Every structure is written in C-alpha cells, then in structure tokens.
C-alpha cells in the first residue's frame, strides 16, 4: 500500500552535513521524497509538534534541541512508507540503533 509519512532530519544531522546520506538511505529502501523543506523551528513550534510528550521528563530538552538549528522536513512516499521509515530510523536511543539505520549518524 502506498503511504506518506513525515520524517525530520534533526539539527545535529544538518550540522554534520549528512542530509544527502540520509536521503540516499530512504531512496535505497524504495521511498521517494515527495516534498522537502529546510526550516528553523521556534521553541513554541517544537513544543506544539511534540505536545504528546509534554508530561515526559525529556520534553524540555527535546524541544530545546529541535529548535537549536535548522531541520529538514520531508514527506516520504512509497509502499509501506510508515513501517519502512520507522525501520530505517532505528531505535530512538542511538546506542541501541542497529547498524545501517539512520542511527549511524547520531552521536553515541
């Protein structure tokens, strides 16, 4: 089933200049970038986007980080795009991310 999903290259990925490498991994997995935009999120925008995590202890540091520099917002499209994106992203803890995932580009 063809799906669309949002994926964000976070400020550290932009600073490390791995945008192209990340996109190559998505494309190699059969996903295509249907839309893409570089933006800088304000703290308020980050808080709104991550509102579901408002009560979690990491909310403040997450929203501070996501508003610390430019991000790349992408709409990925393809067969089973949601599951493929999650698989390619790897574990949210970079230390636990499998090799070959986007976690390869994270600080460990």
C-alpha positions in Angstrom: 0.0 0.0 0.0 1.4 3.4 -1.0 1.7 5.7 2.1 3.1 9.0 3.0 4.9 9.8 6.2 6.8 12.7 7.8 10.5 12.4 8.5 12.7 15.0 10.0 16.5 15.3 9.8 17.3 16.9 13.2 19.6 19.8 13.8 22.6 17.6 14.5 22.2 15.9 11.2 22.0 19.2 9.4 25.1 20.4 11.3 27.0 17.2 10.4 26.1 17.6 6.7 24.5 14.2 6.3 21.3 15.3 4.6 22.3 13.6 1.3 23.4 10.4 3.1 20.1 10.1 4.9 18.1 10.7 1.7 20.1 8.1 -0.1 19.1 5.5 2.6 15.5 6.4 2.2 15.7 6.1 -1.6 17.6 2.8 -1.5 14.8 1.4 0.6 12.3 2.3 -2.1 11.0 5.5 -0.6 10.9 8.8 -2.5 10.9 12.3 -1.2 7.6 13.8 -2.2 8.2 17.1 -0.5 11.1 18.6 1.4 11.8 21.9 3.2 14.5 23.2 5.4 13.2 25.2 8.3 14.1 26.5 11.7 11.5 25.6 14.4 10.8 28.1 17.1 10.6 26.7 20.6 6.9 27.2 20.5 6.6 25.3 17.2 8.7 22.4 18.6 6.5 22.4 21.8 3.4 22.2 19.6 4.8 19.4 17.4 5.9 17.3 20.4 2.9 18.2 22.6 2.1 14.5 23.1 5.3 14.3 25.1 4.6 17.4 27.3 4.5 15.4 30.6 7.6 13.4 29.8 10.8 14.3 31.6 12.7 14.8 28.3 10.2 17.3 26.8 12.2 20.4 27.7 15.5 19.1 26.3 13.8 17.7 23.2 12.1 21.0 22.3 15.2 22.9 23.1 17.3 20.6 20.8 14.7 20.7 18.0 14.7 24.5 18.0 18.5 24.7 18.2 19.1 24.9 14.5 17.7 24.2 11.1 15.9 20.9 10.4 14.9 19.2 7.1 11.2 18.3 6.9 10.4 15.6 4.4 7.3 13.8 3.2 8.3 10.3 2.2 6.1 8.3 -0.1 6.2 4.7 -1.1 4.9 1.2 -0.4 4.6 0.8 3.4 6.4 4.1 3.9 5.5 4.4 7.6 6.9 1.0 8.5 10.0 1.5 6.3 10.7 4.9 7.8 10.5 3.5 11.3 12.8 0.6 10.4 15.3 2.9 8.7 15.3 5.4 11.7 16.3 2.6 14.1 16.0 2.8 17.9 15.4 6.2 19.4 18.4 5.6 21.6 21.3 5.8 19.1 23.3 3.4 21.3 20.7 0.8 20.6 20.2 1.5 16.9 21.1 -1.3 14.5 23.9 -0.7 12.0 22.6 0.5 8.7 19.9 2.7 10.3 19.9 6.5 10.5 21.2 6.0 14.0 24.6 5.6 12.3 24.7 9.3 12.0 23.8 10.1 15.6 26.2 10.9 18.4 26.5 7.9 20.6 
